[in-house]
Amino acid sequence: MILEIDLNWKSVLHIQGLLLIILAMTMLLPLSFAIYYKSDDILALLIGLGISLGTGSFFFTVFRSHKVIKSKEGFVIVTLGWIFATIFGALPFWIHGSVGPYIDCVFETMSGLTTTGSTILTNIENLPKGLMFWRSLTHWLGGMGIILLTIAILPILGLSSVQLFKAEVPGPTKDKISPKIKNTAKILWMIYGGMTVVETVLLMFGGMNFYDALCHTFGTLATGGFSTLNSSIAGFNNLYIEIVIIIFMYLAGVNFALHFHLLRGNLRDFFGNREFQFYTGVIFIAIIFITLNIHYHQYSDEFIKNYPEVESWTGSIGNSLRLASFQVVSIITTTGFCTANFDLWPNFSRLFLVILMFFGGCAGSTGGGMKQIRIMVVVKYLKTEVLKLINPRAFYSIRIGKEVVQNYVVRNIIAFFIIFISFFVIISLFLTFMGYDIVTSFTASIAALGNIGPGLARVGAIENFAFFDPISKLVLVFAMLLGRLELYSVLILIYFLIFNKRY
């Protein structure tokens, strides 16, 4: 048998050029803030912009192909798009020198573009205004996807965008809002942009200045979690701000196709969606259990003496509910904002939050993790397998609402589940092999692979990833990319790089 796996590299590199040009243009925004605040990062941003624009223009001009983009090119374009965006997006940090070695700059940029939110910065507030805005902007760009922006432009260039949409949109289902992929991408970006404006205005009403409101909106809607403060959202100590962010984190974890239906007045399609109901139910149950656990847990006098902040969640049930609600929504949507050092919470609550890291948001949202719909299908699949053992002659189908889940979709989800857990175990083992403790390795692995941000122990809510050695950081960068592109796109690129021939 002859297996054809030749790749149209000209089309791949041509579109990479377009992506780099778009990336360079977005650097104008942080550059404008750097000029406004008269910070010392203007030159670094200018050089980074120039290199990205020059390289992008070269790729776009030199590598041209009139061939139609197929599935294999689509997956490779998306994966390389994130890699190139990270390599060039890290340049301003590296040129300025405030972030550290280039691997640290790559880590911070990949964490931003994949909306992970893990950081190697030990003092975020010392970062110049322009670079800090660029750091937050990478969230916003990666949240909906630079690729989706490109999809809206590709038809103008006479190129197919269907395969890019299939490769980029996260989750096991791709809800086309419009028959044309180009229009779908534009509608999604309009919803994303509209929500950005609304949240920014609401946060400013709560007392944030425009700069902070915009940065935290980027982190919220992209479910990223980068903050302008070392203490994250806890630094504002503002209930109104927390409520606004909770609402928009929750909405960001919902399939954006449902937002379109909601805007059109299709309340039944929105509230009747089974994944949305499951997602909401999991959040509700988690908040109840964690609120009760952190409030009624028996803390020793010595513990309270060493950690006075414990009184904030033991003083009243309202305070416990406030903290639990924020952290549950922040973790399950994979945002990673913090209003408390949840690493001090009882073991039950800490473990519950780690479990929620695997769940993630809904398919078609900006959230990471395995996605709620996959968890639903796996649970229903296990149920049918048990029923088949009880009654082997009966026929059982897996349904989500009234829709029957096709067997190939079930197989794809089971395969994804196995691969995801396998990578999680491998990365955890690697980190322990490098000398890090089990809890740190375990939660750093899921924090990167699930695009969460914080974990427990040395990567806890008030900690950072700076202590990892360069090799471990590179592995975590790879894990972030795997998680953001949901494994298959990255694995397909690796496959083509190794077997780019016919046999």
Summary of the structure (lengths in Angstrom):
residues: 503
radius of gyration: 22.4
end to end distance: 7.9
largest distance: 74.6
contacts: 1813
relative contact order: 0.11
helix: 69%
strand: 1%
